[in-house]
Structure formats: structure tokens, C-alpha cells
Amino acid sequence: MFKQITKRLGLRNFAHKEEGSVSLEVLIMMPVVFWVYAAMFTIFQTYQEYHVNQQAAYTIGDMISRETLPLDADYLDGVQELLNYMTNSKSSATVRVTSLQYDETTERFYLHWSRARGSQQAATNAEVADWTNRLPTMPDAEYIIVTETSTQYTPPFNIGLGEPNIQNFVFTRARYAPRVLYTGT
């Protein structure tokens, strides 16, 4: 029965025909080829942007952890400028630096100080209480620096990714001092 249907419709001969119009095939396939190329390029650029932002966040966190003198407002302004430069962000990047102290009896972190630049606000004790799952367990009364960065990315082609907000959350222990201080705290 299947053979009769294919014989009547001429499907068997159609499958073996090799004639066609190249210009028509190119007209059909070129938009698909261009879209696939643009999509691959955009996805690669987006992953590269995420990688660059993560490297910048780790660099800033490491830079702050090496400070032995108290940080001030000018230092954090410079950190934001450095983040803008490293990420080559078209919009202004935001950065928040928070110093936390771990309390072993309550098994949670307490806010030592927090400062932000850009559209982000300084961290609060209530917000820091939720970070226990994101940070490692530490010795009692140990300090840790949390660096959060955020940049807006606009992909080169609109393939449905939107404009993602790239956020990073990096924690580092102070390297050369027991803790990193901020002027006035």
C-alpha cells in the first residue's frame, strides 16, 4: 500500500532528482546562515563579557584584600572607575565592598562596614544574614571582604538574549592585615 501511494504521488522519483536553481537555494539559505553566524558571534561575545566581568571582580577583590591602610571614598571611586575601564562598560558599573566578621557561636556573619558606588546601596545586617549559605565557614572573629560588581551588557545583535545584568559576588580574606578598614568606622 505504501508503494502504491509513493508511486502515484511520484515521491520516489522526487527523492532522486538533482536539478534545481542555485540562486533560489542561496536566497533561501543565506538568511539562515547569516542569522546562525550572528547568533554564534553574539553568544561568544556574551560569554566573553561574563568572563571579563568575573576577572575584574576578582582583581578588585584581590586589590582590596591587600590594603593595609583604611579605604576612603576616593579609593572606592577609583575602584568603580577601574571596573568601568576593565569591563569597557557602556553604562556605569556598580560596585559594593562589604567587610564582614564571622561569629562562631551564632554561625553567621555580621556587618563590619559596607560602601557602594553606582546604583547599588550599602549592605545591611539583615541582608548579610542571608549570605551565610554563600560564604565559607570561618574561624571565630575572622574578617572577610565581599566584593560585588554589576554591569549592564548590550549584545551586538538582538537574538533574544535581551540586555543581561552581569553580577559577580567575590569573597576574599585580608592578606597583610587582620581586616580591611574604612575611614571613619
ABEGO torsion letter per residue (X at the ends): XAAAAAAAAGAAAAAABABEBAAAAAAAAAAAAAAAAAAAAAAAAAAAAAAAAAAAAAAAAAAAAABABBBBAAAAAAAAAAAAAAAGBABBBBBBBBBBBBBAAAGBBBBABBBBBEABBBBBAAAAAAAAAABBBBBBGBBBBBBBBBBBBBBABBAGAEBBBBBBBBBBBBAABABBBBBGX
